[in-house]
Amino acid sequence: MPPALRPAAPARAAALLLLGATTGCSLLAAPATGTPGQPAPVPPKQVVLTAAQALDDSGTARIDVVQEGPAGRRTASGTLTWGARDEAALTVTDELGAGRLTVRDGAVDLAYQDGRAKHADRATAESLDPAAGAAGGWAGGWTTALITNPGSRAYAVAQAGTLGSLGGEDVAGTTAAHYRGSTPVAEYFGAEGELGPDRLAAVLDWYQRHGVKTIDWDLWVGPGSRLLRLRETVTGDTGTTVTTTEVSGAASADPTAAATG
């Protein structure tokens, strides 16, 4: 989960524009043989990269997040804004109760209803996680995921891992293309090169100590190259933790496009 909410780098944007120009109508990836007279199948990586760019370009989204695992259940809901503005406003529930997580100009604050408040910046956002303990540091990615543009995460998944198509599914009344894959931990966190060597080493050390070598992903892309849902599954020595992010309120890259062509 890359730590920054920012637009795509120019080189990345140019590559994605080329991908978008060749996507065509159908988002449902299929075997390379194709069917005469039908739109050419689109590789899953291309679909996800195009959706990541579309969300990045929108500059804002609403997210609803649920995490379930051995430590219990956590939730978060609210809005993210990136690009020219760097803001977030989320209601969260975790082991310490209900709280409000906000970002403004890179400053991250988590205040609970009983008055307890924690402060951090993007580089130290994981210290706000109750699981971080007194030492702070990387705590599994919960806080970082909440304040990071989901398109940035989808981009890293497509760049670092392998994706396959599971066909079409209904997501909130919309037919979406469902993709599944996995990413080695080191490749995922190094996909965009945003983590410095020391920070990257600390993140990888956390996963190694918890027996996690790969992260499994499910992504759902709807009409207009809209990223609708992102699910991260992490399995380690202490069990499996699943984090599902529902994305809404973002602009569509092409309102006329349909997931089934």
C-alpha positions as CSV (number, residue, x, y, z in Angstrom):
1,M,0.0,0.0,0.0
2,P,2.0,3.0,-1.2
3,P,2.0,5.7,1.4
4,A,1.2,8.8,-0.7
5,L,-2.0,10.1,-2.2
6,R,-0.7,11.6,-5.4
7,P,-1.4,11.7,-9.2
8,A,0.3,9.2,-11.4
9,A,3.8,10.0,-12.5
10,P,4.0,11.4,-16.0
11,A,5.6,8.2,-17.4
12,R,3.0,6.1,-15.8
13,A,0.2,8.3,-17.0
14,A,1.5,8.1,-20.6
15,A,1.7,4.4,-20.5
16,L,-1.9,4.1,-19.1
17,L,-3.2,6.5,-21.8
18,L,-1.8,4.0,-24.4
19,L,-3.4,1.1,-22.5
20,G,-6.8,3.0,-22.4
21,A,-6.7,3.6,-26.1
22,T,-6.4,-0.1,-26.8
23,T,-8.9,-1.4,-24.2
24,G,-12.0,-1.3,-26.4
25,C,-15.4,-2.2,-25.0
26,S,-15.0,-5.5,-23.2
27,L,-13.5,-5.6,-19.7
28,L,-13.9,-9.3,-19.2
29,A,-10.5,-10.9,-19.9
30,A,-10.7,-14.1,-21.8
31,P,-8.3,-16.7,-23.3
32,A,-6.0,-15.2,-25.9
33,T,-7.6,-17.1,-28.7
34,G,-10.6,-14.7,-28.8
35,T,-13.8,-15.2,-30.8
36,P,-14.1,-14.1,-34.5
37,G,-16.4,-11.1,-34.8
38,Q,-16.2,-10.2,-31.1
39,P,-14.2,-7.5,-29.3
40,A,-10.6,-8.7,-28.6
41,P,-10.2,-9.9,-25.0
42,V,-8.5,-7.4,-22.7
43,P,-5.6,-8.7,-20.5
44,P,-6.5,-8.4,-16.8
45,K,-3.4,-6.2,-16.1
46,Q,-4.5,-3.7,-18.7
47,V,-8.1,-3.5,-17.3
48,V,-6.8,-2.9,-13.8
49,L,-4.2,-0.4,-14.8
50,T,-6.8,1.6,-16.8
51,A,-9.2,1.5,-13.8
52,A,-6.4,2.6,-11.5
53,Q,-5.7,5.6,-13.8
54,A,-9.3,6.5,-14.0
55,L,-9.7,6.6,-10.2
56,D,-6.4,8.5,-9.9
57,D,-7.7,11.1,-12.3
58,S,-11.0,11.5,-10.5
59,G,-9.2,13.0,-7.5
60,T,-11.7,11.8,-4.9
61,A,-13.8,8.8,-3.8
62,R,-15.8,7.5,-1.0
63,I,-14.6,4.3,0.6
64,D,-16.3,1.8,3.0
65,V,-13.8,-0.6,4.5
66,V,-14.2,-3.8,6.5
67,Q,-11.3,-5.8,8.0
68,E,-11.9,-9.2,9.6
69,G,-9.3,-11.4,11.1
70,P,-7.9,-13.1,14.3
71,A,-7.8,-9.7,16.0
72,G,-11.5,-9.0,15.4
73,R,-13.4,-6.7,13.1
74,R,-12.6,-3.1,12.1
75,T,-14.6,-0.7,9.9
76,A,-14.1,2.7,8.3
77,S,-16.2,4.9,6.0
78,G,-15.7,8.3,4.5
79,T,-14.1,10.3,1.7
80,L,-10.6,10.7,0.4
81,T,-9.3,13.5,-1.8
82,W,-5.9,13.5,-3.5
83,G,-3.9,15.4,-6.1
84,A,-4.0,19.2,-5.6
85,R,-5.7,18.5,-2.2
86,D,-4.6,16.0,0.3
87,E,-7.5,15.3,2.6
88,A,-9.5,12.5,4.2
89,A,-12.4,12.3,6.6
90,L,-13.3,8.9,7.9
91,T,-15.3,7.4,10.8
92,V,-13.5,4.3,12.2
93,T,-14.2,1.6,14.7
94,D,-11.3,-0.5,16.1
95,E,-10.2,-2.1,19.4
96,L,-10.3,1.3,21.1
97,G,-13.9,2.1,20.0
98,A,-15.3,4.7,17.6
99,G,-13.1,7.5,16.2
100,R,-12.6,10.0,13.5
101,L,-9.6,9.8,11.2
102,T,-8.7,12.9,9.3
103,V,-5.9,14.0,6.9
104,R,-5.2,17.6,6.0
105,D,-2.1,18.8,4.2
106,G,-0.2,15.6,5.2
107,A,-1.1,15.7,8.9
108,V,-3.0,12.6,10.1
109,D,-5.1,12.7,13.2
110,L,-7.2,10.0,14.9
111,A,-9.5,11.1,17.7
112,Y,-11.7,8.8,19.7
113,Q,-15.1,9.7,21.3
114,D,-13.6,9.6,24.8
115,G,-11.2,12.4,23.8
116,R,-8.1,10.3,23.2
117,A,-6.3,11.6,20.1
118,K,-3.2,10.5,18.2
119,H,-1.2,12.5,15.7
120,A,1.1,11.5,12.9
121,D,2.1,12.3,9.3
122,R,1.9,10.0,6.3
123,A,5.3,8.4,6.9
124,T,4.3,7.5,10.5
125,A,0.6,6.9,9.9
126,E,0.9,3.2,11.1
127,S,1.7,4.4,14.6
128,L,-2.0,5.4,14.9
129,D,-3.0,1.7,14.7
130,P,-3.8,0.2,18.1
131,A,-1.8,-2.8,17.0
132,A,1.3,-0.8,16.6
133,G,2.0,-0.6,20.3
134,A,4.3,1.9,21.9
135,A,7.1,1.4,19.4
136,G,4.9,2.5,16.4
137,G,6.3,1.5,13.0
138,W,4.5,-0.7,10.5
139,A,1.5,-2.4,12.0
140,G,0.0,-4.3,9.0
141,G,-1.2,-1.6,6.7
142,W,-4.7,-0.8,8.1
143,T,-4.1,2.9,8.6
144,T,-2.0,3.3,5.5
145,A,-4.7,1.7,3.4
146,L,-7.4,4.0,4.8
147,I,-5.6,7.2,3.7
148,T,-4.3,5.9,0.4
149,N,-6.0,6.4,-3.0
150,P,-7.3,2.9,-3.8
151,G,-6.2,3.4,-7.4
152,S,-2.7,3.6,-6.3
153,R,-3.0,0.3,-4.5
154,A,-4.7,-1.3,-7.6
155,Y,-1.9,0.0,-9.8
156,A,0.7,-1.6,-7.5
157,V,-1.2,-4.9,-7.6
158,A,-1.3,-4.9,-11.4
159,Q,2.4,-4.0,-11.7
160,A,3.7,-6.4,-9.1
161,G,1.6,-9.6,-9.4
162,T,-0.3,-11.9,-11.7
163,L,-4.0,-11.5,-12.4
164,G,-6.6,-13.8,-13.8
165,S,-10.2,-13.3,-14.8
166,L,-13.1,-14.9,-12.9
167,G,-15.8,-13.4,-15.2
168,G,-18.6,-11.1,-14.4
169,E,-20.3,-10.6,-11.0
170,D,-23.0,-8.3,-9.6
171,V,-21.6,-5.5,-7.4
172,A,-24.3,-3.3,-5.9
173,G,-26.5,-3.8,-9.0
174,T,-23.7,-3.3,-11.5
175,T,-22.1,-6.0,-13.6
176,A,-18.4,-5.9,-12.8
177,A,-15.4,-7.9,-14.0
178,H,-13.8,-9.8,-11.2
179,Y,-10.0,-10.4,-11.2
180,R,-7.9,-12.4,-8.8
181,G,-4.2,-12.6,-8.3
182,S,-1.3,-12.4,-5.8
183,T,1.8,-10.3,-5.3
184,P,5.0,-11.1,-3.5
185,V,5.3,-8.7,-0.6
186,A,8.6,-7.2,-1.7
187,E,7.5,-6.6,-5.3
188,Y,4.2,-5.1,-4.1
189,F,5.7,-2.5,-1.8
190,G,8.5,-1.8,-4.3
191,A,6.2,-1.4,-7.3
192,E,6.2,2.4,-7.4
193,G,9.5,3.0,-5.6
194,E,7.9,5.4,-3.1
195,L,9.3,3.8,0.0
196,G,12.9,4.7,1.0
197,P,15.3,1.9,1.7
198,D,15.0,2.1,5.5
199,R,11.2,2.3,5.4
200,L,10.9,-0.5,2.9
201,A,13.2,-2.7,5.0
202,A,11.0,-2.1,8.1
203,V,7.8,-3.0,6.2
204,L,9.3,-6.2,4.7
205,D,10.7,-7.1,8.1
206,W,7.2,-6.9,9.6
207,Y,5.8,-9.3,7.0
208,Q,8.7,-11.7,7.4
209,R,8.3,-11.8,11.1
210,H,4.6,-12.6,10.7
211,G,5.3,-15.4,8.1
212,V,3.7,-13.5,5.2
213,K,5.4,-14.0,1.8
214,T,2.6,-13.0,-0.6
215,I,-0.6,-11.0,-0.5
216,D,-3.7,-12.2,-2.4
217,W,-6.0,-9.8,-4.2
218,D,-9.4,-9.6,-5.7
219,L,-10.5,-6.6,-7.7
220,W,-13.8,-5.7,-9.3
221,V,-13.9,-3.3,-12.2
222,G,-17.3,-1.9,-13.4
223,P,-18.5,0.0,-16.5
224,G,-16.5,3.0,-17.4
225,S,-13.3,1.4,-16.0
226,R,-14.5,2.1,-12.5
227,L,-12.7,0.3,-9.6
228,L,-15.6,-0.8,-7.5
229,R,-14.0,-3.1,-4.9
230,L,-10.6,-4.1,-3.8
231,R,-10.0,-7.0,-1.4
232,E,-6.7,-7.8,0.3
233,T,-6.1,-11.2,1.9
234,V,-3.1,-11.7,4.1
235,T,-2.3,-15.1,5.6
236,G,0.5,-15.6,8.1
237,D,1.5,-17.4,11.3
238,T,-1.4,-15.9,13.2
239,G,-4.1,-16.6,10.7
240,T,-5.8,-14.8,7.8
241,T,-6.9,-11.2,7.7
242,V,-9.2,-9.9,4.9
243,T,-9.6,-6.2,4.2
244,T,-12.4,-5.2,1.7
245,T,-12.6,-1.7,0.3
246,E,-15.7,-0.6,-1.5
247,V,-15.2,2.4,-3.7
248,S,-17.9,4.8,-4.9
249,G,-18.4,8.4,-5.9
250,A,-15.5,8.5,-8.3
251,A,-15.8,9.7,-11.9
252,S,-16.1,7.2,-14.7
253,A,-13.4,7.2,-17.4
254,D,-16.1,6.4,-20.1
255,P,-19.7,6.4,-18.9
256,T,-20.8,4.6,-22.1
257,A,-18.5,1.6,-21.6
258,A,-19.9,-1.6,-20.1
259,A,-18.1,-4.4,-18.3
260,T,-19.5,-7.0,-20.8
261,G,-18.8,-4.9,-23.9
